Amino acid sequence: MKQSPPVIVGCGIAGLTVALTLAPRPAIILARKVPGLETSSNLAQGGIAAAMGADDSPELHAQDTMAAGAFHGDPAIIHLVTRAGPQAIRQLAAWGVAFDRDGQGRLDLTLEGAHCRRRVVHAGGDGTGAAVVRTLMDRARSTPSITIVEDANVVGLAAGDNGITGVAFTHHGKARTIATDNVVLATGGSGALWQYTTNPLGSWGHGLVLASRAGAALRDLEFVQFHPTAIDSGQDPLPLASESLRGEGAILINDLGERFMACEPMGDLSPRDVVSRAIWAQLQDGRRVFLDVHRIASFATRFPTIYDLCRTAGIDPVRQPIPVRPAAHYHMGGIAVDMQGRTNVDGLWAGGEAAATGLHGANRLASNSLLEAVVFGRRIAQGILGAAARAPATAVAFPEAPPIATPEERDRIRSLMMRHVGVQRDKAGLETAVEALSPLAVRCDMALAALLIARAALAREESLGAHCRTDFPEIHCEPKYAFGPSA
Ligand SMILES: Cc1cc2nc3c(=O)[nH]c(=O)nc-3n(C[C@H](O)[C@H](O)[C@H](O)COP(=O)(O)OP(=O)(O)OC[C@H]3O[C@@H](n4cnc5c(N)ncnc54)[C@H](O)[C@@H]3O)c2cc1C
């Protein structure tokens, strides 16, 4: 059987970066639905964090990343990514991304929660993700070495003693296989496992299941970030009111008009886990929570995407505060990879949100994920280009009928995850979730992804970063080791 080029699963910023960096070496992207559209990348609003300002440095960016991650991140990876930040922005600009600039032509930098400097680069106001995906998609489509297979849903990976041998997928509903010795999983996050999420509904952690079945290690699955300010509009997924709103002066209030974040040292710009827990506590007390944006001048012009999202949901943000609630947003855990984006299975790589590099620790610093996807996307491509070829694969079998959740099972899984594996967890609730998910997981991949996360949350008997166990109320967030520039 003829050996194929590397196969990239997923068409968000991670998958596209790998393919564009590999060029002119051929690559195949397998993409669900319309490539690029059903992606978290396309929804990203705030932007990409990088130390581009004159008052900033990768070191300061690293310190903020470490602190937001509750000092659970890997210092070497944090330094690697923050140092590579400016170059990643220059690469995106070279690929054609038109970042927003001020009157003097300098990058317009925004402040976001838990950043000590204005360092968030954006495009199209609050439409950064859509601008980046559109630009990279156009470029990928016009790159002859990149083949994009649309409506391709990967259902299994084939691996032998020497590593990856191929990938099985459905294409327009028909069973297909490709023999290859390099597969990159860029399948995104797992937020859609929760009832309230900002992620596309296809982002339910399928990459975790595909990787673990192929023998890859997973790590830190219990660390899931709940975005504090999803717009409580009744839509599914919930639209997002980006953190940069608070960076530009928006404040959180409850239905009594109280500024309940005022007692926190960093106030409304506290790290996401702190804000999510505070809002969750308000909701548990029967209060409603709102984001008041009236202090932001020219709101509709500066934040056109959020303005449109609000209007679609029947809210006029200029005249009334925006109702918000925490929603599953970003998975810090994922497929364990090394500094190059390699898993422990030869020929299997993972990038973007599907991977756990060690950058985010127990909680992601806002706008660090697009950066990580670009930095590691480039490293994965360089790793593949430098890797020795392995013996060609001979055959790939299509797996038995892939286990798909019924709509009722899907609702049950999502409600279990929200109730028991949500913003706050405890032993009894996690045990309930594990017990309920276990029989479902035998016949349904979505339940298996949920079970893997619930088990990890049960196993970590402490509160750390975004993992808040009410039965272990003391929150650990002190450095566990000295943190310096050379670490
Ligand atoms: C509303 C929102 C706003 C955000 N804002 C920001 C921000 O401002 N800054 C920031 O840094 N981060 C932000 N994030 C997070 C960031 O967007 C994501 O972490 C990042 O885009 C993930 O990129 P990715 O390429 O790994 O995955 P995605 O962009 O989600 O792409 C995953 C791809 O994998 C495909 N896929 C999945 N499973 C399969 C399968 N079995 N077969 C075939 N294809 C499959 C999907 O269809 C999709 O094409 C935001 C996220 C959301 C949801």
The ligand as an SDF file (V2000), in Angstrom:
LIG
                    3D

 53 58  0  0  0  0  0  0  0  0999 V2000
  -15.8720   31.3810   22.0930 C   0  0  0  0  0  0  0  0  0  0  0  0
  -14.3910   31.1630   22.2550 C   0  0  0  0  0  0  0  0  0  0  0  0
  -13.5380   32.2560   22.3350 C   0  0  0  0  0  0  0  0  0  0  0  0
  -12.1620   32.0530   22.4740 C   0  0  0  0  0  0  0  0  0  0  0  0
  -11.3330   33.1380   22.4930 N   0  0  0  0  0  0  0  0  0  0  0  0
   -9.9930   32.9370   22.5360 C   0  0  0  0  0  0  0  0  0  0  0  0
   -9.0930   34.0320   22.4390 C   0  0  0  0  0  0  0  0  0  0  0  0
   -9.4930   35.1690   22.2700 O   0  0  0  0  0  0  0  0  0  0  0  0
   -7.7600   33.7610   22.5140 N   0  0  0  0  0  0  0  0  0  0  0  0
   -7.2590   32.5090   22.6790 C   0  0  0  0  0  0  0  0  0  0  0  0
   -6.0440   32.3270   22.7500 O   0  0  0  0  0  0  0  0  0  0  0  0
   -8.1120   31.4540   22.7580 N   0  0  0  0  0  0  0  0  0  0  0  0
   -9.4430   31.6420   22.6760 C   0  0  0  0  0  0  0  0  0  0  0  0
  -10.2750   30.5620   22.7480 N   0  0  0  0  0  0  0  0  0  0  0  0
   -9.7040   29.2150   22.7690 C   0  0  0  0  0  0  0  0  0  0  0  0
   -9.1500   28.9020   21.3890 C   0  0  0  0  0  0  0  0  0  0  0  0
  -10.0450   29.4220   20.4180 O   0  0  0  0  0  0  0  0  0  0  0  0
   -9.0090   27.3970   21.1720 C   0  0  0  0  0  0  0  0  0  0  0  0
   -8.2890   26.8330   22.2300 O   0  0  0  0  0  0  0  0  0  0  0  0
   -8.2440   27.1400   19.8850 C   0  0  0  0  0  0  0  0  0  0  0  0
   -8.8700   27.8140   18.8170 O   0  0  0  0  0  0  0  0  0  0  0  0
   -8.2060   25.6560   19.6030 C   0  0  0  0  0  0  0  0  0  0  0  0
   -7.6910   25.4920   18.3020 O   0  0  0  0  0  0  0  0  0  0  0  0
   -7.5430   24.0270   17.7510 P   0  0  0  0  0  0  0  0  0  0  0  0
   -7.0090   24.1660   16.3560 O   0  0  0  0  0  0  0  0  0  0  0  0
   -6.7960   23.1890   18.6990 O   0  0  0  0  0  0  0  0  0  0  0  0
   -9.0340   23.4370   17.7360 O   0  0  0  0  0  0  0  0  0  0  0  0
  -10.3370   23.9380   16.9540 P   0  0  0  0  0  0  0  0  0  0  0  0
  -10.1610   25.2850   16.4130 O   0  0  0  0  0  0  0  0  0  0  0  0
  -11.5110   23.7030   17.8340 O   0  0  0  0  0  0  0  0  0  0  0  0
  -10.4200   22.9170   15.7290 O   0  0  0  0  0  0  0  0  0  0  0  0
  -10.6590   21.5320   15.9780 C   0  0  0  0  0  0  0  0  0  0  0  0
  -10.8920   20.8480   14.6560 C   0  0  0  0  0  0  0  0  0  0  0  0
  -10.9130   19.4340   14.8330 O   0  0  0  0  0  0  0  0  0  0  0  0
  -12.0200   18.8920   14.1150 C   0  0  0  0  0  0  0  0  0  0  0  0
  -12.3470   17.5820   14.6700 N   0  0  0  0  0  0  0  0  0  0  0  0
  -12.5990   17.2270   15.9610 C   0  0  0  0  0  0  0  0  0  0  0  0
  -12.8170   15.8980   16.0530 N   0  0  0  0  0  0  0  0  0  0  0  0
  -12.6900   15.4110   14.7880 C   0  0  0  0  0  0  0  0  0  0  0  0
  -12.8170   14.1090   14.2250 C   0  0  0  0  0  0  0  0  0  0  0  0
  -13.0840   13.0360   14.9870 N   0  0  0  0  0  0  0  0  0  0  0  0
  -12.6400   13.9670   12.8800 N   0  0  0  0  0  0  0  0  0  0  0  0
  -12.3570   15.0490   12.0950 C   0  0  0  0  0  0  0  0  0  0  0  0
  -12.2160   16.2980   12.5770 N   0  0  0  0  0  0  0  0  0  0  0  0
  -12.3960   16.4630   13.9070 C   0  0  0  0  0  0  0  0  0  0  0  0
  -13.0980   19.9650   14.2800 C   0  0  0  0  0  0  0  0  0  0  0  0
  -14.1390   19.8230   13.3630 O   0  0  0  0  0  0  0  0  0  0  0  0
  -12.2270   21.1930   14.0000 C   0  0  0  0  0  0  0  0  0  0  0  0
  -11.9990   21.3550   12.6000 O   0  0  0  0  0  0  0  0  0  0  0  0
  -11.6490   30.7400   22.5880 C   0  0  0  0  0  0  0  0  0  0  0  0
  -12.5090   29.6520   22.5200 C   0  0  0  0  0  0  0  0  0  0  0  0
  -13.8760   29.8510   22.3520 C   0  0  0  0  0  0  0  0  0  0  0  0
  -14.7730   28.6620   22.2700 C   0  0  0  0  0  0  0  0  0  0  0  0
  1  2  1  0
  2  3  1  0
  2 52  2  0
  3  4  2  0
  4  5  1  0
  4 50  1  0
  5  6  2  0
  6  7  1  0
  6 13  1  0
  7  8  2  0
  7  9  1  0
  9 10  1  0
 10 11  2  0
 10 12  1  0
 12 13  2  0
 13 14  1  0
 14 15  1  0
 14 50  1  0
 15 16  1  0
 16 17  1  0
 16 18  1  0
 18 19  1  0
 18 20  1  0
 20 21  1  0
 20 22  1  0
 22 23  1  0
 23 24  1  0
 24 25  2  0
 24 26  1  0
 24 27  1  0
 27 28  1  0
 28 29  2  0
 28 30  1  0
 28 31  1  0
 31 32  1  0
 32 33  1  0
 33 34  1  0
 33 48  1  0
 34 35  1  0
 35 36  1  0
 35 46  1  0
 36 37  1  0
 36 45  1  0
 37 38  2  0
 38 39  1  0
 39 40  1  0
 39 45  2  0
 40 41  1  0
 40 42  2  0
 42 43  1  0
 43 44  2  0
 44 45  1  0
 46 47  1  0
 46 48  1  0
 48 49  1  0
 50 51  2  0
 51 52  1  0
 52 53  1  0
M  END
$$$$
